């Protein structure tokens, strides 16, 4: 998503006249700052963070399934 916004910023910069280089730099910095602020407000996570949490959830599910099997086994033994 960030890459998408950077592309937009670069296209805007490229379409400004060359004689306003200082303005181009200023516009790019202002757009980039505004985009970065909006992205931070979205409270997004990186792909790496997502994958780590996905793995933690997978292991938690596996442990839960094992515990459920143990509980079922104990309940069956208890009924005998």
C-alpha positions in Angstrom: 0.0 0.0 0.0 2.8 2.3 0.9 4.5 1.5 -2.5 1.2 2.5 -4.2 1.2 5.9 -2.5 4.8 6.5 -3.3 4.1 5.8 -6.9 1.3 8.4 -6.9 3.6 10.9 -5.2 6.4 10.3 -7.8 3.9 10.7 -10.7 2.7 14.0 -9.3 6.3 15.1 -8.9 7.3 14.1 -12.5 4.4 16.1 -14.0 5.5 19.3 -12.4 7.5 21.7 -14.6 11.3 21.4 -14.3 11.9 25.0 -13.4 10.2 24.5 -10.0 12.5 21.9 -8.7 12.4 23.3 -5.2 8.6 23.2 -5.3 8.7 19.6 -6.5 10.9 18.6 -3.6 8.7 20.4 -1.1 5.5 18.9 -2.6 7.0 15.5 -2.5 8.0 15.8 1.1 4.6 17.2 2.1 2.7 14.4 0.2 5.0 11.8 1.7 4.5 13.1 5.2 0.7 13.2 4.8 0.7 9.7 3.3 3.0 8.3 6.1 0.7 9.9 8.7 -2.4 8.3 7.2 -0.7 4.9 7.0 0.2 5.1 10.6 -3.4 5.9 11.6 -4.5 2.8 9.8 -2.7 0.7 12.4 -1.5 -1.8 9.8 1.0 -4.6 10.5 3.8 -5.8 8.3 3.6 -9.0 6.4 6.3 -10.4 8.7 4.3 -9.5 11.9 1.2 -11.0 10.3 3.0 -14.3 9.5 4.4 -14.5 13.0 1.0 -14.1 14.5 -0.4 -16.6 12.1 2.2 -19.2 13.2 1.5 -18.5 16.9 -2.2 -19.0 16.2 -1.5 -22.3 14.4 0.5 -23.6 17.3 -2.2 -22.5 19.8 -4.8 -24.3 17.8 -2.7 -27.5 17.8 -2.2 -27.3 21.6 -5.9 -26.7 22.1 -6.8 -29.8 19.9 -4.4 -31.9 22.0 -5.9 -30.7 25.2 -9.4 -31.4 23.9 -8.3 -34.9 23.1 -6.8 -35.4 26.5 -10.0 -34.1 28.2 -12.2 -36.4 26.1 -9.9 -39.3 27.0 -10.2 -38.4 30.7 -14.0 -38.1 30.5 -14.3 -41.5 28.8 -12.0 -43.1 31.5 -14.0 -41.4 34.2 -17.3 -42.9 32.9 -15.9 -46.4 33.0 
